[in-house]
Amino acid sequence: MKNFDTLLANINRNNIHPPPEIEVLNFFNSMKPMRDHNRCHAYKIFRYSVARECKRIGEFNAILIGRATNHLWKTSTSQEKGEYVNLAQRIFRYSVARECKRIGEFNAILIGRATNHLWKTSTSQEKGEYVNLAQRVKSH
């Protein structure tokens, strides 16, 4: 597919909304532990979903997929974006819990405290990305 408009017409939004939680969790679960907040945020999960849908219909051009992702994100409702934000937060909490269990810590209170500590010790840039995302979701 060489045409952006054709690509948009062929994308089935039902395969993007709501987010495909099981596949996304498997994808992020296969990665290293997530100390880096950039590794899991709503737009990245959305991009993964759009790329998967584009590949399903035979489009592999990264530039077209990126343009489609941007367009579809901008035209998604705040509820649709909110589903991705919630999934990103759950993945982050899950990754912290998984890392705690990896090192032998199973106490839920301590895992919650570790999650809060990681947020508090995140850089301003990392926190800013979540704030910007939340503002974009609210404004749409």
MOZIVEN-V839324 format. One record per pair of residues at least 4 apart in sequence whose ideal C-beta (glycine too) atoms are under 6 Angstrom apart, sorted by the first residue. I is the first residue (numbers start at 0). J is the second residue. D is the distance in whole Angstrom. If there is no record, write none. Layout:
BEGIN
I|J|D  I|J|D
END
This chain:
BEGIN
0|5|5  0|6|5  0|58|5  3|66|6  6|58|6  6|63|6  6|67|6  9|56|5  10|52|6  12|16|6  14|52|5  15|48|5  15|52|6  16|79|5  17|82|5  18|23|6  18|48|6  18|82|6  18|83|5  18|86|5  19|23|6  20|24|6  23|44|5  24|28|6  27|39|6  27|90|5  32|94|6  32|98|4  33|38|5  33|39|6  33|94|4  36|121|6  36|125|4  39|87|6  39|90|5  39|91|6  40|87|5  41|83|4  41|84|4  41|87|5  41|132|6  44|83|5  44|86|6  44|87|6  45|72|6  45|83|5  46|68|5  49|67|6  49|68|4  49|71|6  50|64|5  53|58|4  53|64|5  67|71|6  75|79|4  75|80|5  77|81|6  77|136|5  77|139|5  80|136|4  81|136|6  84|136|6  92|114|6  95|113|6  95|114|5  96|110|5  99|104|4  99|110|5  99|113|6  104|109|6  121|125|4  121|126|5  123|127|6  127|131|6
END
